[in-house]
Amino acid sequence: MSQILSYQKITAARDSISDIYNYAERNLVIDITRGDDAPIAVLRKDLLITLLQASCVFEPKVHFSEEGYVSMWLEGLPVSAQGVSLEVAEFELIRSLRDFSQTWMDDLREYPNHRDNWQLPALVRLTTDDQLHQLVFGNE
């Protein structure tokens, strides 16, 4: 049996939604095509998160000011945070990632220079705060 199952019509997929769920649950990938549209893939969420992690490497930069503030940012991304402690700055950076992800989904995804940068917003949307914290900061 192929690792990828295909449905050439959306009506066939709709009639087989239970099968599609069961296939995905067993780590099989399903593609569904509607007319001349590009095929859509269905796979388990945890598998997608694992794939997205490989393309989203986090190396947070940290600065401790003389006034006692902690600043954090992710180079190459419009994501930064500041807090009165490391813990607060980490929390704020996660919130900043969530805000950026929402902005990308609401607006930036329509622009040609942002259209292909879907991995980070997808990863952020698919993970809980605790999971995202572990991805960004590792085990503590």
C-alpha positions as CSV (number, residue, x, y, z in Angstrom):
1,M,0.0,0.0,0.0
2,S,1.3,3.5,-0.9
3,Q,2.1,5.9,2.0
4,I,0.1,8.5,0.2
5,L,-3.6,8.1,-0.6
6,S,-5.3,10.3,-3.2
7,Y,-8.8,11.5,-3.7
8,Q,-9.3,13.1,-7.1
9,K,-12.6,14.7,-6.2
10,I,-13.6,16.6,-3.0
11,T,-16.9,14.8,-3.0
12,A,-15.1,11.4,-2.7
13,A,-13.0,12.8,0.1
14,R,-16.1,14.2,1.9
15,D,-17.7,10.8,1.6
16,S,-14.6,9.2,3.1
17,I,-13.8,11.6,5.9
18,S,-13.8,8.8,8.5
19,D,-11.3,6.8,6.4
20,I,-9.1,9.9,5.9
21,Y,-9.0,10.5,9.6
22,N,-8.1,6.8,10.2
23,Y,-5.4,6.9,7.5
24,A,-3.8,10.0,8.9
25,E,-4.0,8.6,12.4
26,R,-1.9,5.7,11.1
27,N,0.8,8.1,9.8
28,L,-0.4,7.9,6.2
29,V,-0.5,11.1,4.1
30,I,-3.7,11.8,2.1
31,D,-3.9,14.2,-0.8
32,I,-7.2,15.7,-2.0
33,T,-7.7,17.5,-5.3
34,R,-10.5,19.8,-6.2
35,G,-10.8,20.5,-9.9
36,D,-7.7,22.3,-11.2
37,D,-6.6,23.4,-7.7
38,A,-3.3,22.3,-6.2
39,P,-3.7,19.1,-4.1
40,I,-4.1,19.6,-0.4
41,A,-2.4,17.2,2.0
42,V,-3.8,15.8,5.2
43,L,-1.5,14.4,7.9
44,R,-1.3,14.1,11.7
45,K,-0.6,17.4,13.5
46,D,2.3,16.1,15.5
47,L,4.0,14.9,12.3
48,L,3.6,18.3,10.7
49,I,4.9,20.0,13.8
50,T,8.0,17.8,13.6
51,L,8.5,18.8,10.0
52,L,8.1,22.5,10.7
53,Q,10.5,22.3,13.6
54,A,13.3,21.3,11.1
55,S,12.7,24.5,9.1
56,C,12.3,26.9,12.1
57,V,15.5,27.1,14.1
58,F,15.3,29.4,17.1
59,E,18.4,31.2,18.5
60,P,17.1,33.9,20.8
61,K,19.4,36.7,21.5
62,V,19.4,38.2,25.0
63,H,20.6,41.5,26.4
64,F,20.7,42.4,30.1
65,S,20.6,46.1,30.7
66,E,22.3,47.9,33.6
67,E,18.8,49.0,34.7
68,G,17.8,45.4,35.2
69,Y,15.7,44.9,32.1
70,V,16.0,41.8,29.9
71,S,15.6,42.3,26.1
72,M,15.1,39.3,23.7
73,W,14.8,39.1,20.0
74,L,15.0,36.6,17.1
75,E,17.3,37.8,14.4
76,G,15.8,38.1,11.0
77,L,12.3,38.3,12.4
78,P,10.2,41.3,13.6
79,V,9.9,39.6,17.0
80,S,11.2,41.1,20.2
81,A,10.4,41.4,23.9
82,Q,11.4,43.1,27.1
83,G,10.8,42.2,30.7
84,V,11.9,42.9,34.2
85,S,13.3,39.3,34.4
86,L,14.4,36.6,32.1
87,E,11.1,34.7,32.7
88,V,9.0,37.7,31.9
89,A,11.0,38.4,28.7
90,E,10.6,34.8,27.6
91,F,6.8,35.0,28.1
92,E,6.7,38.3,26.2
93,L,8.8,36.8,23.3
94,I,6.3,33.9,23.0
95,R,3.5,36.5,22.9
96,S,5.4,38.5,20.3
97,L,5.7,35.3,18.2
98,R,2.0,34.7,18.5
99,D,1.3,38.4,17.4
100,F,3.6,38.0,14.4
101,S,1.9,34.8,13.4
102,Q,-1.5,36.4,13.6
103,T,-0.3,39.4,11.5
104,W,1.1,37.0,8.9
105,M,-2.1,35.1,8.7
106,D,-4.3,38.2,8.6
107,D,-2.2,40.2,6.1
108,L,1.4,39.4,5.3
109,R,0.6,36.0,3.6
110,E,-0.9,38.0,0.7
111,Y,2.4,39.8,-0.1
112,P,4.8,38.2,-2.5
113,N,7.8,38.7,-0.3
114,H,6.1,37.0,2.6
115,R,3.9,34.4,0.9
116,D,6.5,31.6,1.1
117,N,7.3,32.2,4.8
118,W,4.4,30.1,6.1
119,Q,6.4,27.7,8.2
120,L,6.9,29.8,11.3
121,P,3.3,31.1,11.5
122,A,2.1,27.5,11.0
123,L,4.3,26.2,13.7
124,V,3.3,28.9,16.1
125,R,-0.4,28.3,15.4
126,L,-0.1,24.5,15.9
127,T,1.7,24.6,19.2
128,T,0.7,25.4,22.8
129,D,2.6,28.1,24.7
130,D,4.5,25.4,26.6
131,Q,5.5,23.6,23.4
132,L,6.5,26.8,21.8
133,H,8.5,27.8,24.8
134,Q,10.4,24.5,24.7
135,L,11.1,24.9,21.0
136,V,12.4,28.5,21.4
137,F,14.3,28.1,24.7
138,G,14.9,24.4,25.1
139,N,14.7,22.5,28.3
140,E,15.3,24.5,31.5
